[in-house]
Amino acid sequence: MQDPYRDQQSLKQVRQVRRFYIHATVYVWVNALLAIANLVMSRGRIWFFWPSLVWGIGLTAHWLVVFGPGRLWGRPNL
């Protein structure tokens, strides 16, 4: 007999993990484009580092919510 509550929790966790990986992928692509734009348009001033840093802090917070502290490369908390 299956536990419907556990099934719902597992589905919720899978969705959270999926959203995190989408967030991380968008982070990489957008920051790569910002870096290219910065290096092409204004080589004398490196500014793409700052949005990458701030967004990276947000991505780290998202990672902590989804995977929990102490699980650097482990499976999510279920």
C-alpha distance (Angstrom), angle and dihedral (degrees) to the residues before:
residue distance angle dihedral
M1 . . .
Q2 3.78 . .
D3 3.76 125.3 .
P4 3.84 108.6 -126.8
Y5 3.80 92.0 -160.3
R6 3.81 91.7 55.7
D7 3.80 90.2 46.9
Q8 3.82 90.4 52.8
Q9 3.80 91.6 48.2
S10 3.80 91.3 49.1
L11 3.80 91.5 49.8
K12 3.80 90.3 48.4
Q13 3.82 90.6 51.4
V14 3.80 92.4 48.6
R15 3.81 89.8 52.0
Q16 3.81 91.0 49.4
V17 3.80 91.8 50.8
R18 3.80 90.8 48.0
R19 3.81 91.6 50.5
F20 3.80 90.4 49.5
Y21 3.81 92.6 53.4
I22 3.81 90.8 47.5
H23 3.81 88.3 50.7
A24 3.82 91.2 49.4
T25 3.81 92.3 48.4
V26 3.80 92.3 50.1
Y27 3.82 88.9 47.5
V28 3.79 92.1 55.0
W29 3.82 95.3 45.9
V30 3.80 97.0 44.0
N31 3.79 93.3 46.4
A32 3.80 91.5 47.4
L33 3.81 89.0 53.5
L34 3.81 91.0 46.9
A35 3.81 90.3 51.1
I36 3.80 91.9 50.0
A37 3.80 91.8 47.0
N38 3.79 90.9 48.3
L39 3.79 94.2 49.3
V40 3.81 93.3 46.0
M41 3.81 98.6 44.0
S42 3.79 105.8 32.2
R43 3.77 114.1 15.3
G44 3.79 93.6 165.4
R45 3.78 93.6 64.6
I46 3.78 124.0 45.5
W47 3.80 106.7 -153.4
F48 3.83 104.2 148.2
F49 3.80 89.4 83.5
W50 3.82 92.9 73.1
P51 3.82 99.7 56.3
S52 3.81 88.3 43.1
L53 3.80 91.0 53.0
V54 3.81 95.7 47.4
W55 3.80 93.5 44.3
G56 3.82 89.1 45.4
I57 3.80 89.5 57.8
G58 3.80 88.7 53.1
L59 3.79 91.1 47.5
T60 3.81 89.9 50.9
A61 3.80 90.2 51.7
H62 3.80 89.6 50.0
W63 3.81 89.7 50.5
L64 3.80 90.9 51.8
V65 3.80 91.5 51.4
V66 3.80 93.2 49.6
F67 3.80 102.7 37.8
G68 3.78 102.0 21.4
P69 3.78 128.7 -132.1
G70 3.78 117.7 -60.2
R71 3.81 95.4 31.8
L72 3.77 101.6 97.6
W73 3.81 96.3 163.6
G74 3.80 101.1 -5.1
R75 3.75 131.9 111.3
P76 3.81 120.1 -76.1
N77 3.79 122.6 -90.7
L78 3.79 108.8 -90.4
